[in-house]
Amino acid sequence: MQILNQELTEEILRLTWRNPIFMAIAIALIWLVPQLLIRKIISKKYEKRKLEIQKNKIEKLYPKTLK
């Protein structure tokens, strides 16, 4: 049973980790997924900040209270 498990393990390693196409896809996913998440977070933050700046500019033009 141990020999079967060892052979099966070697076969799985050969088909996955030692396969250049699989490794290229795995590395690309590891590289791209966090980059996409970070880009989405930064984009949301940028849009929120942009709206806040616009709101402040409008408030300066049209103040609510007269001094």
N, C-alpha and C positions, 0 to 999 in steps of 0.2 A: 504494500500500500504506500509505503514511503517513497519507493522508486517512482510509482505512478504520479504522486504529488510533485515530486521533483521534476519529472519530465513535463508535466503539465505546466508547472511554474516556468520552466525554461521556454516552453513553447509560447506561453502568454507574453513573456518578456521579449521574445524574438519578434512576435507579431505586433507588439505595441511600442515599447520604449526604444527598441533598436531599429524601428522603422523610420526612415528619414521623413517620409510624408507625414506620419502621425506626429513626429516631434516638431515639425515645422508648424503644423496646425496648433499643437498644444502651446508652443512658444508664442505664436501669434495671438492666441486667445488670452494667455496670461499677460501679454503686453497691451492688447487693445481694450479688453473689458474694463480694467481700472481707468484707463485713459478716457473712455467714453463716459464713465460715471463721473469722473472729476470734471470733464468738460460740461456735462449737464449741470452739475452743482454750480460751477463758476458762471455759466450762462444765466441761471436763475438769479444768482447773486447780483450779476451785472444789470439785469433787467429791473430788479427791485431797487437797486441804487439809482438807476437812470430815472425811474418814476419818482423816487424821493427827491432827486435834484430838480426835476421838472415841477414838482409840487412846491418846493421851496421858492423857485423862481416866480411861480404864479402868486404865491402868498406875498412876495415882495412887491409885485405890481399892484395887487389888490389887497391891501391890509384890511383886516376885519374891524379893528378899532382905530379911531382917529385919535391922535395924540395932541 
